Amino acid sequence: MADEVLCEVADGVAVLTLNRPDRHNAFNDAMDVLLWRLLAEVGDRDDVRAIVLRGAGKSFSSGRDVADLGRRPEGVSDHAFIEAGHKGTRLLYTLDKPIICALKGWVIGGSFERALLCDLRIAASDARMMLPEVKHGVLCDSAGTARVFQIAGHGLATDLVLTGRVLDADEALRHGIVARVVDPDDLDEVVLDMAREIASRPRLAVKLSLQTVRLLATPQVEQTLDHELLAQTVLMASPEYQAQRDARLAQAESP
């Protein structure tokens, strides 16, 4: 089986590619372990000045693989599982190198939240973003709600998390969720050119400028992660959620 995350480094830029195109890069535990490991590694490399996060195939990522929803490693509580995921999530806004996301096709759920925590988002015109967690009986637990609120305000944040509707690239641009919208055929080139340009800038100036922007946003993100950890744990212990989870797992396991 091919690696579920690919990594290439050149010209001061590390490109991390989610590599499950047959599943629209839906993430599972194995992909997450590899993603967080590679992200930490390139974050520590002196020759890396900027990071690109992209998806192979038609989509950036369709979120958590529905076949794994509700599953946990044996002996691992919901609280511990979510807390472990947050350790990786924090890398997206604590590394001292900017992360640029190349969004295309489906950008769903936890994957949309992760993109929101990165520093820049460039969207192809075919990108479709959504936060459908409530439909699955859970809530957003990677601070995506906080980021949408910071960027676009209370109205859009409430709309997206309660309805789970699709946000297309043009609307995302109008709200400031993405910085630019480009032709799908040009997405990778545009993002890579941006990353190379940033990598060519004076290192300390980039680092301190990045810190300045993040200082404005990080406290609210951290507060939200702490709340979501507890709220999701309570929700997953509820009879309503457990009945929905059991029905979903039974359907997934049926021939």
C-alpha positions in Angstrom: 0.0 0.0 0.0 1.3 3.4 -0.9 2.1 5.9 1.8 -1.0 7.8 2.8 0.9 11.0 3.1 3.8 12.0 0.7 6.5 14.4 1.5 8.8 16.3 -0.9 11.3 19.1 -0.1 12.8 21.4 -2.6 13.7 25.1 -2.8 12.9 25.7 0.8 9.4 24.3 0.6 8.0 21.1 2.0 5.0 19.7 0.2 2.8 17.3 2.1 0.3 15.4 0.0 -2.7 13.5 1.4 -2.6 10.4 -0.6 -5.8 8.4 -0.5 -7.3 9.7 -3.8 -9.7 6.8 -4.1 -11.3 7.9 -0.9 -11.1 11.6 -1.7 -8.3 11.6 0.9 -10.6 10.8 3.8 -8.3 10.5 6.8 -8.0 7.5 9.1 -5.8 6.8 12.1 -2.9 5.6 10.0 -3.0 8.7 7.8 -3.1 11.0 10.9 -0.1 9.3 12.5 1.9 9.8 9.4 0.7 13.3 8.8 1.6 14.6 12.3 5.0 12.8 12.2 5.9 14.3 8.8 4.7 17.7 9.8 6.8 17.7 12.9 9.8 16.5 10.9 9.6 19.2 8.3 8.9 21.8 11.0 12.3 20.9 12.6 14.3 21.0 9.3 16.4 24.1 8.8 16.2 23.9 5.0 12.4 24.2 5.1 11.0 27.7 5.2 7.4 27.1 4.1 5.0 24.2 4.0 2.3 23.3 1.5 -0.5 20.9 2.4 -2.5 19.5 -0.5 -4.4 16.4 -1.6 -3.8 13.9 -4.4 -6.6 13.4 -6.9 -9.8 15.4 -7.1 -10.2 16.6 -3.5 -8.2 18.1 -0.7 -9.9 15.8 1.8 -13.5 14.6 2.5 -12.8 14.5 6.3 -12.8 11.5 8.6 -13.3 8.3 6.7 -17.0 7.3 7.4 -15.9 3.7 7.8 -14.0 4.8 10.9 -16.5 7.1 12.5 -17.2 6.0 16.1 -14.4 3.5 16.1 -11.6 3.7 18.7 -8.5 1.6 19.5 -9.3 -1.0 22.2 -9.0 0.5 25.6 -8.8 4.1 24.4 -11.5 6.5 25.7 -13.2 9.1 23.6 -11.5 11.8 25.7 -8.0 10.3 25.2 -8.6 9.8 21.5 -9.7 13.4 20.9 -6.9 14.8 23.2 -4.3 12.8 21.2 -5.7 14.3 18.0 -5.4 17.8 19.4 -1.7 17.3 19.9 -1.2 16.9 16.2 -3.7 19.6 15.4 -1.8 22.2 17.4 1.2 21.7 15.0 -0.8 23.5 12.3 -0.5 26.8 14.2 2.5 26.4 16.3 5.3 25.6 13.8 7.4 28.6 13.1 6.9 28.1 9.3 3.8 29.2 7.4 1.5 26.5 6.1 -0.4 27.1 2.9 -3.4 24.8 2.0 -4.3 24.1 -1.5 -8.0 23.4 -1.4 -9.9 21.6 -4.2 -12.9 19.4 -4.6 -14.3 18.3 -1.3 -13.0 19.9 1.9 -15.1 18.5 4.6 -15.4 18.3 8.4 -12.2 17.8 10.3 -10.2 18.4 7.1 -11.8 21.8 6.6 -11.1 22.6 10.3 -7.5 21.7 9.8 -7.2 23.9 6.7 -8.8 26.8 8.7 -6.1 26.5 11.3 -3.3 26.9 8.7 -2.0 30.3 7.7 -3.2 30.6 4.2 -5.9 28.9 2.1 -5.9 29.1 -1.7 -9.0 27.5 -3.3 -9.6 26.1 -6.7 -12.9 27.3 -8.2 -14.3 23.8 -7.7 -13.6 23.6 -4.0 -16.7 22.8 -1.8 -16.3 23.2 2.0 -18.6 22.1 4.7 -18.9 21.3 8.4 -21.4 18.4 8.6 -20.6 17.1 12.1 -24.0 17.8 13.6 -25.6 15.6 10.9 -23.5 12.7 12.3 -24.5 13.5 15.9 -21.2 15.1 16.9 -19.7 18.6 16.9 -16.7 20.3 15.4 -13.8 19.5 17.7 -10.7 21.0 15.9 -11.4 24.7 16.5 -12.8 25.3 13.0 -15.8 27.0 14.5 -13.4 29.5 16.2 -11.6 30.2 13.0 -14.8 30.8 11.0 -16.0 33.1 13.8 -12.7 35.0 13.7 -12.7 35.4 10.0 -16.3 35.9 9.0 -18.3 36.4 12.2 -21.1 34.9 14.2 -23.6 34.6 11.4 -21.6 32.4 9.0 -20.1 30.3 11.8 -23.6 29.5 13.2 -24.9 28.8 9.7 -22.1 26.4 8.8 -22.0 24.4 12.0 -25.8 24.1 12.5 -26.9 23.4 8.9 -23.8 21.7 7.5 -24.4 23.4 4.1 -21.9 23.6 1.3 -19.7 26.7 1.1 -18.4 27.1 -2.4 -15.1 28.8 -3.3 -16.5 32.1 -4.4 -18.6 32.6 -1.2 -15.5 31.5 0.8 -13.5 34.2 -0.9 -16.2 36.9 -0.2 -16.1 36.0 3.5 -12.3 35.8 3.7 -12.2 32.1 4.4 -9.8 31.7 1.5 -7.3 34.3 0.2 -7.5 33.6 -3.5 -9.6 31.5 -5.9 -7.8 30.1 -9.0 -8.5 27.7 -11.9 -8.2 24.1 -10.7 -5.5 23.5 -13.3 -3.4 26.3 -11.8 -3.9 25.6 -8.1 -0.7 23.6 -7.4 1.5 26.0 -9.4 0.0 29.1 -7.7 0.4 27.7 -4.2 3.9 26.4 -4.8 4.9 29.8 -6.2 3.5 31.5 -3.1 5.4 29.1 -0.9 8.7 29.7 -2.8 8.2 33.4 -2.6 7.7 33.3 1.2 10.7 30.9 1.5 12.9 33.4 -0.2 12.0 36.2 2.2 14.3 37.0 5.2 13.7 34.2 7.6 13.5 36.2 10.8 11.1 38.7 9.3 8.8 35.9 8.2 8.9 34.2 11.6 8.1 37.3 13.6 5.4 38.5 11.2 3.8 35.1 11.4 4.0 35.2 15.2 2.3 38.6 15.2 -0.7 37.3 13.2 -1.0 34.2 15.3 -0.9 36.0 18.6 -4.2 37.6 17.6 -5.9 34.4 17.0 -4.3 31.6 19.0 -5.9 32.3 22.4 -9.4 31.9 21.1 -8.4 28.7 19.2 -6.9 27.2 22.4 -9.9 28.1 24.5 -12.2 26.5 21.9 -10.2 23.3 21.6 -10.4 22.9 25.4 -14.2 23.4 25.4 -14.6 21.1 22.4 -12.6 18.3 24.0 -15.0 18.2 27.0 -18.2 18.9 25.0 -17.4 16.1 22.5 -16.6 13.7 25.3 -20.0 14.4 27.0 -21.8 14.1 23.6 -20.2 10.8 22.8 -21.3 9.3 26.1 -25.0 10.3 25.4 -27.5 7.6 24.6 -28.6 9.5 21.5 -25.1 9.5 20.0 -24.4 5.9 20.9 -27.6 4.7 19.2 -26.7 6.6 16.1 -23.1 5.3 16.2 -24.2 1.7 16.6 -26.6 2.0 13.7 -23.9 3.5 11.5 -21.4 0.8 12.4 -23.9 -2.0 11.8 -24.7 -0.5 8.4 -20.9 -0.3 7.6 -20.4 -4.0 8.6 -23.4 -5.4 6.7 -22.6 -7.3 3.5 
